[in-house]
Amino acid sequence: MPNGDIEGFGLVFLEANACGKAVIGGRSGGAVDAIEDGVSGYLVDPTSPAELATRLVALLKDDRLRAELGARGQRRALNEFTWDASGARLGEIVRLASERSSCLL
């Protein structure tokens, strides 16, 4: 955005993936965390209309590619971005932080 603000986390991309849709997002901010480039969709240069157009046309022309990216994105969203998976990651972070802090005492 003109004021330097960026998407903090690309939730909209994960929501679309969870519904089995391939996604395209700008290679900036939270989109980079939400989209696995070439797996669940595509990351493009956010200042390049030509790159966006190329990816859009490729997806519109290729039903199989669209379906594959959507299916892989759906598996990823439903396996890696659930509350259980997020809780497990947070638990691991807390465990590691606790181990490291005890070494400092």
Secondary structure as the mmCIF struct_conf table of DSSP 4:
data_model
#
loop_
_struct_conf.conf_type_id
_struct_conf.id
_struct_conf.beg_label_comp_id
_struct_conf.beg_label_asym_id
_struct_conf.beg_label_seq_id
_struct_conf.end_label_comp_id
_struct_conf.end_label_asym_id
_struct_conf.end_label_seq_id
TURN_TY1_P TURN_TY1_P1 PRO A 2 ASN A 3
BEND BEND1 GLY A 4 GLY A 4
BEND BEND2 GLY A 8 PHE A 9
HELX_RH_AL_P HELX_RH_AL_P1 LEU A 11 ALA A 18
TURN_TY1_P TURN_TY1_P2 CYS A 19 GLY A 20
STRN STRN1 VAL A 23 GLY A 26
BEND BEND3 ARG A 27 SER A 28
TURN_TY1_P TURN_TY1_P3 GLY A 29 GLY A 30
HELX_RH_AL_P HELX_RH_AL_P2 ALA A 31 ALA A 34
STRN STRN2 ASP A 37 ASP A 37
TURN_TY1_P TURN_TY1_P4 GLY A 38 SER A 40
STRN STRN3 GLY A 41 VAL A 44
TURN_TY1_P TURN_TY1_P5 PRO A 46 THR A 47
HELX_RH_AL_P HELX_RH_AL_P3 PRO A 49 LYS A 61
HELX_RH_AL_P HELX_RH_AL_P4 ASP A 63 GLU A 80
BEND BEND4 PHE A 81 THR A 82
HELX_RH_AL_P HELX_RH_AL_P5 TRP A 83 LEU A 104
#
